């Protein structure tokens, strides 16, 4: 599945628009990750645990987006937009949503 944030693919022709597709995922932060992030805040540095959780959540949302595009007969997605939100009590969960336009390209 070809995917891009741009409205088209250079050198490719969009022959059909299949509609808007979305993919969402919500992941929770666990207590160990929270403790390690707090330590990082105190001593400085990057929080690898949170970065990995964010990377995994983004990939899950994009995988779901691609599955939704395949379901409508598309072979590509253009105009992808990624949104990140903190949800849940006390901001304990991260939601990543991806949306775009499913298309058929040649």
C-alpha positions as CSV (number, residue, x, y, z in Angstrom):
1,X,0.0,0.0,0.0
2,X,1.5,3.3,-1.0
3,X,0.8,6.1,1.5
4,X,1.6,9.8,1.5
5,X,0.8,13.0,3.3
6,X,0.8,14.8,-0.1
7,X,-2.3,15.1,-2.3
8,X,-0.8,13.0,-5.1
9,X,2.1,10.7,-6.1
10,X,4.6,12.1,-8.5
11,X,4.7,10.0,-11.7
12,X,1.4,8.2,-10.8
13,X,-2.1,8.9,-11.9
14,X,-5.1,8.7,-9.6
15,X,-7.8,6.9,-11.6
16,X,-10.4,6.6,-8.9
17,X,-11.2,8.1,-5.5
18,X,-12.6,5.5,-3.1
19,X,-13.4,7.8,-0.1
20,X,-12.1,8.9,3.2
21,X,-10.6,6.2,5.4
22,X,-9.5,6.2,9.0
23,X,-7.4,4.2,11.5
24,X,-7.3,4.7,15.2
25,X,-5.5,3.2,18.2
26,X,-5.5,3.9,21.9
27,X,-2.7,2.7,24.1
28,X,-2.3,3.0,27.8
29,X,0.8,4.0,29.7
30,X,1.9,1.5,32.3
31,X,3.2,2.4,35.7
32,X,6.8,1.3,35.0
33,X,6.9,3.5,31.9
34,X,5.5,6.4,34.0
35,X,8.1,5.9,36.7
36,X,11.0,5.8,34.1
37,X,9.6,8.9,32.4
38,X,9.5,10.8,35.7
39,X,13.2,9.8,36.3
40,X,14.1,11.1,32.9
41,X,12.3,14.4,33.6
42,X,14.4,14.8,36.7
43,X,17.8,13.8,35.3
44,X,17.2,14.9,31.7
45,X,17.3,12.9,28.5
46,X,14.8,11.2,26.3
47,X,12.1,8.8,27.4
48,X,12.7,5.7,25.2
49,X,9.8,3.9,26.7
50,X,7.3,6.7,25.7
51,X,9.0,7.1,22.3
52,X,8.6,3.4,21.6
53,X,4.9,3.5,22.7
54,X,4.3,6.5,20.4
55,X,6.0,4.8,17.5
56,X,4.0,1.6,18.0
57,X,0.7,3.4,18.3
58,X,1.4,5.4,15.1
59,X,2.2,2.2,13.2
60,X,-0.9,0.5,14.5
61,X,-3.1,3.5,13.3
62,X,-1.4,3.5,9.9
63,X,-1.8,-0.3,9.6
64,X,-5.5,0.1,10.4
65,X,-5.7,2.9,7.8
66,X,-4.2,0.7,5.1
67,X,-6.6,-2.1,6.0
68,X,-9.5,0.3,5.6
69,X,-8.2,1.4,2.2
70,X,-7.8,-2.2,1.0
71,X,-11.4,-2.9,2.1
72,X,-12.7,-0.3,-0.4
73,X,-10.5,-1.5,-3.2
74,X,-7.8,1.1,-3.0
75,X,-4.1,0.6,-3.7
76,X,-2.9,3.9,-2.2
77,X,-3.8,6.6,0.3
78,X,-3.2,10.3,-0.2
79,X,-3.5,13.3,2.1
80,X,-2.7,11.4,5.3
81,X,-3.1,13.3,8.5
82,X,-2.0,12.1,11.9
83,X,-3.5,13.4,15.1
84,X,-2.3,12.6,18.6
85,X,-4.5,13.1,21.7
86,X,-4.1,12.3,25.4
87,X,-7.3,10.7,26.7
88,X,-8.5,8.9,29.8
89,X,-8.5,9.8,33.5
90,X,-5.4,11.8,34.2
91,X,-4.2,11.6,30.6
92,X,-3.3,7.9,31.1
93,X,-3.9,6.9,27.5
94,X,-2.6,8.1,24.1
95,X,-4.9,8.1,21.0
96,X,-3.4,8.2,17.6
97,X,-5.8,8.7,14.6
98,X,-4.8,8.6,11.0
99,X,-7.1,9.7,8.1
100,X,-6.7,10.1,4.4
101,X,-8.3,9.6,1.0
102,X,-8.2,6.0,-0.4
103,X,-7.4,6.0,-4.1
104,X,-6.6,3.8,-7.0
105,X,-3.5,4.7,-8.8
106,X,-1.7,3.6,-12.0
